[in-house]
Structures are given as structure tokens and as C-alpha cells.
């Protein structure tokens, strides 16, 4: 079986051709991912890390999404517009349901924005300039600003919308305090509106997602046919690549950089380079007048 290796602006990927084409066409289509990193929490506002986002944002959704060219597109909001200098209005998609069957309403969006702005949220930086939100009607929400912001909709991407009633029921009105190692119900459980539902989360071991049969986007153009995704944490670089070679994994998210040259020479590996939206960089410490001396 031919293996495929991908490089983007953020990460490297290795996958099997069967996984990319879709699994067994006669039965359930399952994708097995392997990575060195655990998502660490299912609370979508507790962290703002790439490896958590990859999992959490399959379960939860934002007001806006991005298309294949990274341009904004409707997600839980069908439209948005600035109604005055400090207010953006979002019209919500009707008939959206959370995984537990509860309907999405403006109350959930207002609650989620306020939750994301809470002190324990690591997503609050994303909403800088947002002072709050208010319900206009059942499917309309105003996002309030402290100053005009022409790019406010961009800031709502990857800002998960949670179900207020579910959070109240399980005592997770505030995001998990990850730095304090707090354990809450939202760490190992989830209730989003996204294309996948959380079936199992074993920290530092395995996460299992199952397809949401009632997802509003099902049947749309370009939508995949997976019924299950198994995400396994394999910290050893050699063991991750071995899992791919033996068929225990269909897709390795982060192959070791030191193996790039070898992978390029491997006839079973096909190299593809694609554009990504992420940016990584190094910078000097500019918060002090002088650099500290290394001891």
C-alpha cells in the first residue's frame, strides 16, 4: 500500500492511500489517526492549542467557518453584518441540534461568548475587544464591542458554541482552569453541534469520535463518509511510524522532522506540499530594555 506524506505551514502528515480514498466501501468507514500529542481536554474554551483544536472542533462548531481557500463561510451563523460602530449582528442557522437533541438558540451563543471571555478561558485572547453579547430574538445575536472592529467575524472562527442547559446541568458554567489542573465534567465529556460526537476519551491514550447522523451539514458537497475516527496517542516517533507501516494507523499527524529526508527517499511515500493558514515564528524578547543573560 502506498503511503502519502504531507507538509503544511504548521505540520507534517503521513497517511495511507486507503485512508485518503475512504476505508472499506462495503462497510463502516473508520479512520485511525496517530499523534504524539493528546488533546488534553474536551472543554473547547479551556485551551487554545492545535492538538486540542483538531479534535474539539470536530465536536463543536463556531459561528463562522472557512472554506478550502480559507475564506469565511457560514457555519452556525448564516449571515452577519455590522449594525453600528460597536455592534455586529449574527443570524443563526435554524433547525440545528446539539448532540443530545437540544435545539441551538441565541441563548446558547450569548452564553458561549460570555464563557469564552471568562478568566479561566484560554480563548479569551481571540475575542479581544468584545465586551459581551445579547439576544435579539431566538435566532439573532448581537456581539458588543468596546471599539469599532471591521474583522470581528474573523475572531469568531474556532470559538466553540456550547449548550447552556448542558453546562448548567453538569456544573461547567466556567471553562476548566487547565493551569490549575482542574477536573470538570467538560474535560472528558462533550455536547456540540458538529459532524462528530465524542464516544470515548481516555487521556494520553485514545479518543473515539462517531459521526453525528443529524448534523445539519450532512449530505453537502465535499462532506466525508467517515462513520468513526480513532485518535491514538503514540509518543514515540519510531513507534508512530511503525504503526503506519504495519497498518495499525491509517494516518500519522506528526512524523518526526529528523525522518523527513528518509521519508522523501522512500518509494512508498509520496510528498505533497499544501498551503496552510498557520504561522510559526521566533522573536526576540521585546518586553525588557535589555536581554537577560543566559546562565
ABEGO torsion letter per residue (X at the ends): XBBBBBBBAABBBBBBAAAAAEBBAABBBBBBBBBABBAGBABAAABBBAAAAAAAAAABBBABBBBAAGBBBBBABABBBBABAABBBBBBBBGBBBAAGBBBBAAAAAAAAAAAABAABAAAAAABGBAEBBBABAABBBBBBABBBAAAAAAABGBBBBBAAAAAAAGAABBBBAAAGBBBAAAABBBBABABBBABBBBGABBBBBBBAABAABGBBGBBABABBBBBBBABAAAAAAAAAAGABABBABBBAAAAAAAAABAABBBBBBBBABBBBBBBBAABABBBBBX
